[in-house]
Each structure stands twice: as structure tokens, then as C-alpha cells.
Amino acid sequence: MSENDDIYECQGVSIEHVDGFTECMDFTCDLPHELHSFHVACTELSPLCPCVPEEHVPPALLIAA
């Protein structure tokens, strides 16, 4: 996380979960999702995040599993 003239920005990755909860990969960061340099949805992670319901899993992944 960096501070520049009272503007805060985290250089870490903020993950947005399917329920709207967000978390930074840096466990010391408490900044909101929009103040991160990088955003990723948990549905894009590999392996998939445990919070992703089966109906959101792409069909190709269901067949391979």
C-alpha cells in the first residue's frame, strides 16, 4: 500500500467474491476494492474459489472435473 498526497492505493490484487465480499491478497491491507491497482473476480481464479456455486462454473470445467 502506498500513500501519495493523501491518496491511498494498494499495489496488491483485490479479489471480488460472488457474494460481493472483497479481500486483498495483502493481509495487512484494509483499503476498499476500488483503491487497488488490480482487480480480479474469484470466478477467474484457478483453482476456482470455494465460494463459486456450481451453476457459475463453465461447462468445460464441469466435464473435466
Backbone hydrogen bonds in HBPLUS format (Angstrom, degrees):
<---DONOR---> <-ACCEPTOR-->    atom                        ^
c    i                          cat <-CA-CA->   ^        H-A-AA   ^      H-
h    n   atom  resd res      DA  || num        DHA   H-A  angle D-A-AA Bond
n    s   type  num  typ     dist DA aas  dist angle  dist       angle   num
A0002-SER N   A0009-GLU O   2.86 MM   7  5.60 167.9  1.88 155.2 158.4     1
A0009-GLU N   A0002-SER O   3.18 MM   7  5.60 155.3  2.24 155.1 160.1     2
A0004-ASN N   A0007-ILE O   2.99 MM   3  5.18 157.9  2.04 140.6 147.8     3
A0007-ILE N   A0004-ASN O   3.04 MM   3  5.18 148.9  2.14 105.2 115.0     4
A0010-CYS N   A0035-LEU O   2.91 MM  25  6.33 163.7  1.93 157.4 162.7     5
A0037-SER N   A0010-CYS O   2.91 MM  27  6.21 151.5  1.99 169.2 178.3     6
A0025-MET N   A0013-VAL O   2.94 MM  12  5.64 150.1  2.03 154.5 164.0     7
A0014-SER N   A0038-PHE O   2.91 MM  24  6.23 171.1  1.92 157.1 156.8     8
A0040-VAL N   A0014-SER O   3.03 MM  26  6.36 149.4  2.13 162.3 162.0     9
A0015-ILE N   A0023-GLU O   2.71 MM   8  5.34 167.0  1.72 164.6 160.8    10
A0023-GLU N   A0015-ILE O   2.96 MM   8  5.34 148.5  2.06 142.9 153.1    11
A0016-GLU N   A0040-VAL O   2.89 MM  24  6.29 157.4  1.94 151.9 159.2    12
A0042-CYS N   A0016-GLU O   2.90 MM  26  5.84 160.6  1.94 151.0 147.1    13
A0017-HIS N   A0021-PHE O   2.76 MM   4  5.30 178.1  1.76 170.3 170.0    14
A0020-GLY N   A0017-HIS O   2.90 MM   3  5.33 162.4  1.93 119.6 123.1    15
A0029-CYS N   A0026-ASP O   2.97 MM   3  5.57 169.0  1.98 125.8 129.4    16
A0035-LEU N   A0032-PRO O   2.99 MM   3  5.69 160.5  2.03 122.4 128.6    17
A0036-HIS N   A0033-HIS O   3.25 MM   3  5.83 141.1  2.41 127.0 124.8    18
A0044-GLU N   A0041-ALA O   2.92 MM   3  5.56 165.3  1.95 120.4 125.4    19
A0045-LEU N   A0042-CYS O   3.32 MM   3  5.37 164.0  2.34 103.3 108.0    20
A0052-VAL N   A0049-CYS O   3.15 MM   3  5.80 172.0  2.15 123.8 125.9    21
A0056-HIS N   A0053-PRO O   2.94 MM   3  5.65 162.9  1.97 123.3 129.0    22
A0057-VAL N   A0054-GLU O   3.18 MM   3  5.31 161.1  2.22 107.3 113.2    23
A0061-LEU N   A0058-PRO O   2.97 MM   3  5.56 132.2  2.21 116.4 128.2    24
A0062-LEU N   A0058-PRO O   3.32 MM   4  6.72 146.2  2.44 145.2 154.8    25
A0062-LEU N   A0059-PRO O   3.06 MM   3  5.04 120.7  2.43  95.2 110.4    26
A0063-ILE N   A0059-PRO O   3.06 MM   4  6.37 154.3  2.13 155.1 161.1    27
A0064-ALA N   A0060-ALA O   3.15 MM   4  6.28 158.2  2.20 141.4 147.3    28
A0065-ALA N   A0061-LEU O   3.07 MM   4  6.03 133.2  2.30 135.5 146.5    29
